[in-house]
Amino acid sequence: MCRHACPVATATGRETFIPQAKMEALGGLLREHLSWSEENANALWACTGCGHCTDYCDHDIKPGLDLLRGRQLAAAAGAAPAALDGYHERFLARSHRLAAAQGKKGGTQREARVAFWPGCDAVDKGAAAVTAFEELADEHGLGIETLAISEACAGYPLLAAGLVDEFRWHARKVGDALRGTETLVIHCSACLHTLRHDYKAAGVVLPSELISMAEFLARRIVPSPGSATGAASLEEAPAPAKPTVYYHDPCYHARYNKVMDEPRTLLRQVAEVREFAWSGGDAECCGGAGLLPKTMPEVADAMAKHRLEEVSRAGGGTVVTSCATCAFQLHRNAPPGVTVLDLPEALQTLGKPAVKP
């Protein structure tokens, strides 16, 4: 049964937010047993699309995807949450502001064979992680350029808001801006999934390879097993001095993109990696996706706090993740004694020995 696998229902304790109840609400709206109103459609927004419930469904039902489709109808009927009023205009303004910020930072707008696209949350809230990745790329000669294109976001939030037509228009603009790029390295788990799947469905042609930052780094800087030389590797602190970290799997990486081994492989070079009780394909959501921080901010924060309780109860420590959105959501809700690092920050700070006085 999927009842226990919905982090929104767990955080709120509301029976109306378990997967079965949310699907029943959607069915009532579709069959016109319920009118399309903000109140009746409220349950459609109590979801991050994390996919955890599907893993426990005997019938392989995908509530996250179905609820996103329901949001499209709700938005068209004027039944979206008031928090999303004027969202398309707000999305555009933020995307353009962040693209301009990247341009001032020194990113390139020319064609690049291998390009790094930080994503909107990384540019807006994770500058340290972006800098750390750029430094890693320079140090190891990875031949990658950071793009500053006219759009800083892949458009996943538009889908989450039910604005499908606006998403398609945005996707075409992004596709045009990425012409000439062969490999695109992306640091947002939800946007990687969107680029790989939803752009294809929209008929938008993208670079031949779309890859997460963790996959790209693991491919380029981890030595081959048994190789004495191989590619450049990260510095390791002498055993047993490696620090201990917990690794948080972003839901979209773990259950959609299947990016789980690569970040752990990288981290084990510089740290001892501990697992959460719920990890890998069974990881709990931090509350950062599905526009939940905008539509139900208190619930989103409660989910992040719940995720970090395990580390806090163990006496605190460092949590590492590999998605800018997850890193921000966890960092802003971290209790005393718990530090949250994005993957490139961890590789830069944990992998270097302390400077002697």
C-alpha positions as CSV (number, residue, x, y, z in Angstrom):
1,M,0.0,0.0,0.0
2,C,1.2,3.5,-0.8
3,R,-0.5,5.2,2.2
4,H,2.8,5.7,4.1
5,A,4.8,6.7,1.0
6,C,3.4,10.3,0.6
7,P,5.6,12.8,2.4
8,V,2.9,15.5,2.1
9,A,0.4,13.3,3.9
10,T,3.0,12.4,6.5
11,A,3.9,16.0,7.1
12,T,0.4,17.3,7.4
13,G,-1.3,14.2,9.0
14,R,-4.3,14.9,6.7
15,E,-6.2,11.9,5.3
16,T,-7.3,14.0,2.3
17,F,-3.7,14.1,1.2
18,I,-2.9,10.4,1.0
19,P,-2.4,9.3,-2.6
20,Q,-5.8,7.5,-2.8
21,A,-7.7,10.5,-1.6
22,K,-6.0,12.9,-4.0
23,M,-6.8,10.6,-6.9
24,E,-10.4,10.4,-5.7
25,A,-10.5,14.2,-5.7
26,L,-9.2,14.3,-9.2
27,G,-11.7,11.7,-10.3
28,G,-14.5,13.7,-8.8
29,L,-13.5,16.8,-10.7
30,L,-13.1,15.0,-14.0
31,R,-16.5,13.2,-13.6
32,E,-18.0,16.6,-12.6
33,H,-19.1,15.3,-9.2
34,L,-17.2,18.3,-7.9
35,S,-17.1,21.7,-9.4
36,W,-13.7,23.2,-10.4
37,S,-12.9,25.6,-7.5
38,E,-9.8,26.4,-5.6
39,E,-11.1,24.6,-2.6
40,N,-12.1,21.4,-4.4
41,A,-8.9,21.3,-6.4
42,N,-6.7,21.9,-3.4
43,A,-5.6,18.2,-3.1
44,L,-4.1,18.4,-6.6
45,W,-1.4,20.7,-5.3
46,A,-0.5,18.6,-2.3
47,C,2.1,16.7,-4.2
48,T,5.8,17.2,-5.2
49,G,5.7,14.5,-7.9
50,C,8.3,12.6,-6.1
51,G,7.0,9.2,-7.3
52,H,7.4,7.4,-3.9
53,C,3.8,6.3,-3.8
54,T,4.1,4.6,-7.2
55,D,6.9,2.4,-5.9
56,Y,4.4,1.0,-3.4
57,C,1.4,0.8,-5.7
58,D,0.5,-2.8,-6.8
59,H,-1.2,-1.3,-9.9
60,D,1.7,0.9,-11.0
61,I,-0.5,4.0,-10.8
62,K,1.4,7.3,-11.1
63,P,-0.5,9.9,-9.0
64,G,2.3,12.5,-9.4
65,L,1.9,12.6,-13.2
66,D,-1.9,12.4,-13.1
67,L,-2.1,15.2,-10.5
68,L,0.1,17.4,-12.7
69,R,-2.3,16.8,-15.6
70,G,-5.1,17.7,-13.3
71,R,-3.4,20.9,-12.5
72,Q,-3.6,21.9,-16.1
73,L,-7.4,21.6,-16.0
74,A,-7.5,23.5,-12.7
75,A,-5.4,26.3,-14.1
76,A,-7.6,26.6,-17.2
77,A,-10.7,26.6,-15.0
78,G,-9.3,29.3,-12.7
79,A,-9.1,26.9,-9.8
80,A,-5.4,27.2,-9.1
81,P,-4.2,28.4,-5.7
82,A,-4.1,32.1,-5.2
83,A,-0.4,31.8,-4.5
84,L,0.1,31.2,-8.2
85,D,-1.8,34.2,-9.5
86,G,0.3,35.8,-12.3
87,Y,2.8,33.0,-12.1
88,H,3.8,32.9,-15.7
89,E,4.8,36.6,-15.6
90,R,6.6,36.1,-12.3
91,F,8.4,33.1,-13.8
92,L,9.6,35.0,-16.8
93,A,10.8,38.0,-14.8
94,R,12.9,35.7,-12.5
95,S,14.3,33.7,-15.4
96,H,15.4,36.8,-17.2
97,R,16.9,38.3,-14.1
98,L,18.9,35.2,-13.3
99,A,20.1,34.9,-16.9
100,A,21.3,38.4,-16.8
101,A,23.1,37.7,-13.5
102,Q,24.9,34.8,-15.1
103,G,25.9,37.0,-18.0
104,K,27.5,39.5,-15.7
105,K,29.3,36.7,-13.9
106,G,31.1,35.9,-17.0
107,G,29.2,33.0,-18.6
108,T,29.4,32.5,-22.3
109,Q,26.5,32.8,-24.8
110,R,28.4,31.3,-27.7
111,E,28.0,27.7,-28.7
112,A,29.9,25.3,-26.5
113,R,30.4,21.6,-27.3
114,V,30.2,20.7,-23.6
115,A,28.2,23.2,-21.5
116,F,27.2,23.5,-17.9
117,W,23.7,24.9,-17.3
118,P,23.4,25.6,-13.5
119,G,19.6,26.0,-13.5
120,C,17.6,28.8,-11.9
121,D,17.8,27.6,-8.3
122,A,21.6,27.2,-8.5
123,V,22.1,30.7,-9.9
124,D,19.6,32.2,-7.5
125,K,20.4,30.3,-4.3
126,G,23.4,28.1,-4.8
127,A,26.2,30.4,-6.1
128,A,28.8,28.7,-3.9
129,A,28.0,25.3,-5.5
130,V,28.2,26.8,-9.0
131,T,31.6,28.3,-8.2
132,A,32.8,25.0,-6.7
133,F,31.8,23.1,-9.8
134,E,33.5,25.6,-12.1
135,E,36.7,25.4,-10.0
136,L,36.6,21.6,-10.2
137,A,36.2,21.8,-13.9
138,D,39.1,24.1,-14.3
139,E,41.4,22.2,-11.9
140,H,40.8,18.9,-13.8
141,G,40.7,20.3,-17.3
142,L,37.2,19.0,-18.0
143,G,36.7,21.3,-21.0
144,I,33.3,22.7,-20.0
145,E,31.8,26.2,-20.3
146,T,29.1,27.7,-18.1
147,L,26.3,29.0,-20.3
148,A,24.5,32.3,-19.9
149,I,21.6,31.9,-22.2
150,S,18.4,33.9,-22.4
151,E,16.6,31.5,-20.2
152,A,17.9,30.3,-16.8
153,C,15.2,27.7,-16.1
154,A,14.2,24.6,-18.1
155,G,10.5,25.3,-17.3
156,Y,9.6,22.5,-14.9
157,P,7.8,25.1,-12.6
158,L,5.5,25.9,-15.5
159,L,4.4,22.3,-15.8
160,A,4.0,22.1,-12.0
161,A,1.8,25.2,-12.2
162,G,-0.4,23.5,-14.9
163,L,0.7,26.0,-17.5
164,V,1.3,23.5,-20.3
165,D,1.0,25.9,-23.3
166,E,3.4,28.4,-21.6
167,F,5.8,25.5,-21.0
168,R,5.8,24.5,-24.6
169,W,6.5,28.0,-25.7
170,H,9.3,28.3,-23.2
171,A,10.8,24.9,-24.2
172,R,11.1,26.0,-27.8
173,K,13.0,29.1,-26.7
174,V,15.4,27.0,-24.6
175,G,15.9,24.6,-27.5
176,D,16.8,27.4,-29.8
177,A,19.3,28.8,-27.3
178,L,21.0,25.5,-26.9
179,R,21.7,24.9,-30.6
180,G,25.4,23.9,-31.1
181,T,25.8,22.3,-27.7
182,E,26.5,18.6,-27.8
183,T,26.6,17.7,-24.1
184,L,24.6,19.6,-21.5
185,V,25.5,19.2,-17.9
186,I,22.5,20.1,-15.6
187,H,22.4,20.7,-11.9
188,C,18.7,20.3,-11.2
189,S,17.2,16.9,-10.9
190,A,13.6,17.9,-11.8
191,C,14.8,19.9,-14.8
192,L,17.0,17.1,-16.1
193,H,13.9,14.9,-16.1
194,T,11.9,17.6,-17.8
195,L,14.5,18.1,-20.5
196,R,14.8,14.4,-21.2
197,H,11.1,13.6,-21.3
198,D,8.8,16.6,-21.5
199,Y,10.8,18.4,-24.2
200,K,10.8,15.3,-26.4
201,A,7.0,15.1,-26.0
202,A,6.8,18.8,-27.0
203,G,8.9,18.1,-30.1
204,V,11.8,20.2,-29.0
205,V,15.2,19.0,-30.2
206,L,18.0,19.3,-27.6
207,P,21.7,18.4,-27.3
208,S,22.4,14.8,-28.0
209,E,23.5,14.2,-24.4
210,L,21.7,15.5,-21.3
211,I,23.6,14.5,-18.2
212,S,23.5,15.3,-14.5
213,M,26.5,17.0,-12.8
214,A,27.1,13.9,-10.7
215,E,27.2,11.7,-13.8
216,F,29.5,14.0,-15.6
217,L,32.0,14.3,-12.7
218,A,32.0,10.6,-12.0
219,R,32.7,9.9,-15.6
220,R,35.5,12.4,-15.9
221,I,37.4,12.5,-12.6
222,V,37.0,9.0,-11.0
223,P,39.9,6.7,-11.9
224,S,38.9,3.4,-13.5
225,P,39.0,0.4,-11.2
226,G,42.5,-1.0,-11.0
227,S,44.0,1.9,-12.9
228,A,47.2,3.3,-11.4
229,T,46.8,6.6,-13.4
230,G,43.6,7.1,-15.3
231,A,41.8,10.5,-15.3
232,A,42.6,13.1,-12.7
233,S,41.1,12.2,-9.4
234,L,40.1,14.3,-6.4
235,E,42.5,14.6,-3.4
236,E,41.7,12.2,-0.6
237,A,42.2,12.9,3.0
238,P,44.4,10.2,4.6
239,A,42.4,7.4,6.2
240,P,41.0,7.3,8.8
241,A,40.7,11.1,8.8
242,K,37.8,11.2,6.3
243,P,34.8,13.1,7.6
244,T,31.4,11.4,7.7
245,V,28.5,12.6,5.6
246,Y,24.9,11.6,5.0
247,Y,23.8,11.5,1.4
248,H,20.3,12.7,0.5
249,D,18.9,11.4,-2.8
250,P,16.9,13.9,-4.8
251,C,13.6,12.3,-5.7
252,Y,13.8,13.0,-9.4
253,H,17.4,11.7,-9.6
254,A,16.6,8.5,-7.6
255,R,13.2,7.6,-9.1
256,Y,13.2,9.2,-12.5
257,N,16.8,9.8,-13.7
258,K,18.3,6.8,-11.9
259,V,21.3,8.8,-10.7
260,M,22.2,7.2,-7.4
261,D,25.6,5.5,-7.6
262,E,27.6,8.4,-9.1
263,P,27.3,10.9,-6.3
264,R,28.1,8.2,-3.8
265,T,31.2,7.1,-5.8
266,L,32.4,10.7,-5.8
267,L,31.8,11.3,-2.2
268,R,33.6,8.1,-1.1
269,Q,36.8,9.6,-2.4
270,V,36.6,12.4,0.2
271,A,34.3,11.1,3.0
272,E,32.7,8.1,4.7
273,V,29.2,8.0,3.4
274,R,26.3,7.1,5.7
275,E,22.8,6.3,4.4
276,F,19.5,7.7,5.7
277,A,17.0,5.0,6.8
278,W,15.1,5.9,3.7
279,S,17.5,6.2,0.8
280,G,18.2,5.4,-2.8
281,G,15.0,4.6,-4.7
282,D,13.2,4.7,-1.3
283,A,14.4,8.2,-0.4
284,E,12.0,10.6,1.2
285,C,11.3,13.9,-0.5
286,C,12.6,17.2,1.0
287,G,9.6,19.2,-0.1
288,G,11.4,21.3,-2.8
289,A,9.6,20.1,-5.9
290,G,6.1,20.4,-7.4
291,L,5.9,24.2,-6.5
292,L,5.0,23.0,-2.9
293,P,7.2,25.8,-1.4
294,K,4.9,28.3,-3.1
295,T,1.5,26.6,-2.7
296,M,2.0,25.1,0.7
297,P,5.2,26.6,2.1
298,E,4.7,25.4,5.7
299,V,4.2,21.8,4.5
300,A,7.3,22.0,2.3
301,D,9.4,23.2,5.3
302,A,7.9,20.5,7.5
303,M,9.0,17.8,5.0
304,A,12.6,19.1,5.0
305,K,12.7,19.3,8.8
306,H,11.3,15.7,9.0
307,R,14.0,14.6,6.5
308,L,16.8,16.0,8.7
309,E,15.5,14.8,12.0
310,E,17.3,11.5,11.7
311,V,20.7,13.3,11.4
312,S,19.8,15.6,14.3
313,R,18.9,12.7,16.5
314,A,22.2,11.1,15.7
315,G,24.0,14.1,17.1
316,G,24.2,16.2,13.9
317,G,26.5,16.1,11.0
318,T,26.8,17.0,7.3
319,V,24.2,16.2,4.7
320,V,25.2,16.3,1.0
321,T,22.9,16.2,-1.9
322,S,23.2,16.6,-5.7
323,C,20.5,19.0,-6.7
324,A,20.5,22.8,-6.2
325,T,16.8,22.8,-5.2
326,C,17.2,20.1,-2.6
327,A,20.3,21.8,-1.2
328,F,18.5,25.0,-0.7
329,Q,15.3,23.5,0.8
330,L,17.3,21.4,3.2
331,H,19.8,24.2,4.1
332,R,17.1,26.7,5.0
333,N,15.4,24.1,7.3
334,A,18.5,22.6,8.9
335,P,18.4,22.4,12.7
336,P,21.4,23.4,14.8
337,G,24.3,21.0,14.4
338,V,23.3,19.9,10.8
339,T,25.2,21.3,7.8
340,V,24.0,20.9,4.3
341,L,26.3,21.0,1.3
342,D,25.7,20.7,-2.4
343,L,27.9,18.0,-4.1
344,P,30.5,20.2,-5.7
345,E,30.9,22.1,-2.4
346,A,31.5,18.9,-0.6
347,L,34.1,17.7,-3.1
348,Q,36.0,21.0,-2.9
349,T,35.9,21.4,0.9
350,L,36.0,17.9,2.3
351,G,38.5,16.6,-0.2
352,K,41.3,19.0,0.7
353,P,43.5,18.7,3.8
354,A,43.3,21.5,6.4
355,V,45.9,24.2,6.0
356,K,48.5,24.0,8.8
357,P,48.9,27.2,10.9
